[in-house]
Amino acid sequence: MAVIACVAFAHILDILFDDENDDMVHVEMLGMHSILREDRTRCRNYFEEVIPNYLPDEFRLFFKVCRGTIELICQSIANYPELSPRCVPGGREPIPLGKKVLITIRYLSSQETIHELSDRFGVTPFSVLHCIRNVISSINNTMLNRFVKWPENRELPEISQRFNDLGQHEFPSVVGAIDGCHVQIEAPYVINPKSYFNRKKNHSVILQEVCTYDMRFIDINVGWPGRVHDAKVLRNSRLWESGFHKCENGRYHLLGDAAYPLKEWLLTPYRDNGHLTRQQLSFNMRLSSKRQVIERAFAQLKGRFRRLKYVNIKSVEEICKAVLCACILHNVCIIEADSLEDMLLEENQVPENYPGMAVLQNDAQGQLKRLNITQRI
């Protein structure tokens, strides 16, 4: 009898984890009496017939990327092992790669639930989750180093000049802007979920990024609990140790807000104590005008990939993978000139400064460099 029960349970597991099965399976685990299939109302042939008839603007409005970007993603991850179709004799036909990618892109670009995606694309909720997990992993593993990378030293002069040309005011030797933003999440399954409860009274993880003049991310750090200060996130990132070298030993620099420490490779504004000179006020104004590019980058990231406005996943590791994937795709869109600025609603990014909450490790070289630039401009 025990052998029969084990075989039956193994059969149930095979059905539950069959990602090509397009029926919702309910198992009466206590009695083990029967396996019932529930018929769900699904959109038939949405991928095969409806999507191909979308006009270019309709496609971009719905998926937030153009067809060319989808093709590039498919080409980039086509050889990823986890996406290879499984050949099961007598089983369902495997889900095409293009369909898996579109399911994932729609998931990232909307707040649709797994069941809504399941009904739209005509596959089971488990298949939707399976597709999303594998496509996100494939993008992170195969496209990260290709599309998110720090510029080479020979590229820094041109980037600096492009930054200098932004807006009406000059600011020399800038190669990037740094900031952090909160990605709102559910209370995660961790030992201390309260550490993810931030000042805005919701749970979040912190996304720290550096971007260039064109809003392209060149350094990404995600996963710190929302209660942690921006300066601590920076001090515990790889950028803290490598920033000086990456900025050509201090010849160039990043721009940050007052939450960050002043370094030779990271310039921050003067703290306004009510007694700043005209030159210091001018320095702050110029720095702020150049640093706005990172705020626009975050607004565009969350405007295109709206899943980042609220990620209803309990695993912090899976949350970080989804956020990282969205950042990679953000860069892909910029490089491919796949712009949605005419369709995105810009959001006001409120700087989160925490006066007195962090011990800022300002250094003498940074103070001297800031003084020299203040006098020059």
N, C-alpha and C positions, 0 to 999 in steps of 0.2 A: 504493500500500500504506500509506503514511504517513497519507493522508487517511482510510482505513478505520480505522486504529488510533486516530486522534484522535476519530473519530465514536464508536467503541466505548467509548473512555475517557469521553467526555462522557456517553454513555448510562449508564455505571456510576455516575458522579457524580450524575446525576439520580435514580437509584434509591436511592443511599446517603443522599441528603439529602431524600428524600421523607418528611416527617414524618407523613404519613397512612398509610404503608405498614406493615402489621402482620405482616410476615414478616422474620425475621433474614436478612440478605443476606451471603453470603460470596463474595468475589471472588478468583479465582485470578489474581493480578496478573502473575505471571511469564509464564505461557503465554497468558493472556487467552482460555482455552479455553471457559469456561462460567461461568454464574452459577447457584449452587445456593441454594435456599431451604430453610432448616432449620425443621422443624415443632417448635414448643415447646409444652409443656404449660401452658396458660393457663386462668385462671378466666374462664369465659364469662359474660357478662351480669352481672358483679359490680356495675358502676355502674348498670345499667338495672334489675336485679331484686333484688339482695341489699341494697344500701345503703338503698333506699327502705323496706325492711322492718325496718331497725334501730329499736329503741325509742330514745327520746331519750337515756337514760343509756348505752346501747350505742354510739350515735353519738358522744357526748362522750368516752367511754372510749377509743374507737378513734382519733378524729381530734383529740382534746383541745380541741375547740371545739364549740359547738352549731350547729344548722342555721341559726339566725338570723344568726350571725356569717358563715357561708359565703355566705348570701344578700347580706349587706352588702358583702362583698368582691367578689362578682360584679357587683353594681350599681356599685361604685366604679371597677372597671377595665374595664367592658364596652366602652367606647369607645376603649380603648388600641389603636393601629394594629396592633401586632405580634400581637394576639390575634384579629384579624379572620379569619374562616374563608376559606381559599383555595378558589376554585372551579376545579377542574381537570377538563376534560371527560374522562369515562371513568375518573376516579381514584376513590380511596376517599372515603367520606364524612368530612368534617372532624370533629375531636374537639370535642365540645361544651365551652363555656366552663366549665360546672359541673364537668365531669370533669377539665379541666385544673387547676382550683383545688383539687379534692380530691386529685389526685395530688401537687400541691405541698405542701399542708397535711400529708398523710401523710408525705411526704419530710422535712419540717421537724420533725414531731412524733415521729419514730421513727429507728431506725438501720437500717431496711431498705435493702438494696442496690438499685441501679437495676434489676437483673434481677428481683429479688423484686417490685418495684413494677410492672415490665413484665408479669410473669405474673399479678399480682393484677388489674390493670386491663385486661389484654388488648390491650396496644399494644406496639410495639417499644421496646427500650431507647433508641434514638435519639429516638423520639417522647417518651418520658419526660423525657429530658434537655432536649429542645426546649421541652416544656411548662413544666418547672421554671424554666428560664432566662427565658422570656418572662413567666411569671406573677410571678416575683420582681422582674424589672425593672419591670413595670407597677405593682406595689404600691409599690415604692420611688419611682417617678416621680409617681404620682398620689395617694398616700395619706400620704406623709411629712409634708408641710407641714400637712396637715389634722389628723393625729393625734399628731404630735410637735412641740410648740412651747412656747416659754418663756411663762410666764404674763404677762399685762399688769399694769402697775403697780396698777391698781384691784383686781386679784385677790390681790395679795400679803398684805394684812392678814388676809383669811380663811384663806389657806394657813398663815400664821404661827400663827393661833389654832388651826387643826386640828393642827399639829405640837405646839403647846403642850399640847393635850389628850391627846396620845398617851401612854400609860403613866401612871405614878404621879408623875412628877417634871416640873416646869416647866422650860422653857428658852425664853427670849424671842426673837422676831424670826427664827425659822428658816423658810426657804422651800424648802430642798432639802437632800438628803444626796448626797455624791459618793463614788465609789469605783471601782476597776477590778477586773476579773476576767480570768482567762485562758480563752481558747477554744482547746482542744487541736486541732491540725491535723496533717496529714502534713508531712514536710519539703517546703517549697514550692519551686517553680521560680524561684529568684531567684539573684542573683550570690553572696550570702553567706547561705546557709540557716542557718548556725550562729548568726546573730543572732536567730533565732526559737527557739533552744534555751534554755529557761528554767531556773530553779533546781530545778524538780521533775523535771528530766531528760526533758522532752518538748518538742516544738515547739508553739508557740502564738502567737496574736495577742492583743493586749490590747484589751479592751472597757471604755472609760471612760464612765460614765453618771452623770447627776444625776436623782434621782427626788423626787417630792413625797410627802406623807404617805400617799397611797393606792397607792404603788408604781408610779405612772405616770411614765414617763421623759420628761424635758423637755429633755435635752441628751444627744447621743450622739456618741461619737468612737471609731472602731474601725479597727484595722489596724496599730498599732505592733507591732514585733517583741517577742516574749515576754521577751527579755533586758532590755528598757528599763525603767527605774524609773518608778513612777507619777508622781512629781513632774515628770519630763522630759516625759511624755505630756501632762500638764496645761499645762506651759509652752509646748508647741508646738501647743496647741489654740486654737481661736477663743475659747473661754471665758476663757482667761488674759487676753486683752485686753478682753473685754467684761463680765467678771464683776462688776466694780465698778459699772458702769452698770446692768446687769441687776438687781442687788440694790438699786436705787434709791440709787445713790451711797453705798453702805455702810450705809444705814439697816437693811437686812436682810442676812442672811448664809446661806451654806451650811455644812454640817458635814462635816468630813473626818477621817480618821485621822492618825496621827503621820507617815505617809509624805508628807503634803502640807505645803507652806509655810503659815505663819500670815499671813493677810491680813485687812484690814478686812471683806472680803466672804466670807472663808473661815476659819472658826474650827477649830482643831485642839486636841487635848488637851495638857496639860502633860506633858513628858517625865518619867517616873518615875525619879528619881535616888536614891530612897530617903529623900528629905528633904522630900517634899511636905507642905504644910499640910493641915489638915482641909478647909478651903475649896477648895483645889486638887483634892483627892481627890474632893470632892463634885462639882465642876465636871466632872471627867473621867467620873465615873459618869453624870451627867445627859446629857452629850454622847454617850456611848456608847449609852445607852438610846434616844436619839432617832435616832442614826445607824444603828441596826439595821435600819431600814426598807429601806435600799439592799441590805443583805445578803439580806433576805427577798425583795426584788424580783429579785435575781439567781437565788435558789433557785427562785422561781416561773417565771422565764424559762426556765431550763434544765430544769426539771421538765416544763413544757408542751412546749417545743420541744427534744426530746432530741438532735436533730442537733447542737446546740451543745456537747454533751459530747465529740464527736469529729467534726470536719469533714474527710472524706477527699477534699479537693479540692486540687489542686496550685497553682492560680492564686490568689494573694493577693487580687486584685481580685474574683474570684468568691466567695471566702470572705467578704469584707467585705459584699458584696451580700446573701448569705444571712443573715449575722448581723443586718444592718440590717433586713432584711425581718422576721425573727423579733421584733425589738424593736418594730417598728411594729405587728405583729399582737398583741404583748403589750399594747400600749396600747389597741388596738381592743377586746380582750377585757375590759379593766378598764372602759372607757367604756361598753361594752354590758352590764356586770354579768355577764359570762360567766365565772364563777368555777369553778376546779377544785381548790380547796384541799382538799376532802374526798377527792380522788383522787390528789393529788400527794404524793410522798415528799419531805419537807423534807431538805435536805442541810446539813450543818454547813459554813458558810463560814469558812475560816481566814484571818484577816487576814494579808496579806503585807507585813510591814514590813521595810525594809532599812536597819538602823541604819548610819549612816556612809557609805552608798553615794551619797547625793545631797546637793547643796548647797542647803539650803532657804532660799529668799529671804523670810524673815520680815520684816515691816515694823513700824515703831513704832506706827502706827495700829491694826494688828491686836493687838499686845501690850496696848495701852491698852484697847481694847474688851474683850478677854478678861479683863483685870483688873477692869474695871467690872462685867461680868456675874458674875464670880466673887464679888465682894463683895456683889452684890445678891441672889444666890440662896443 
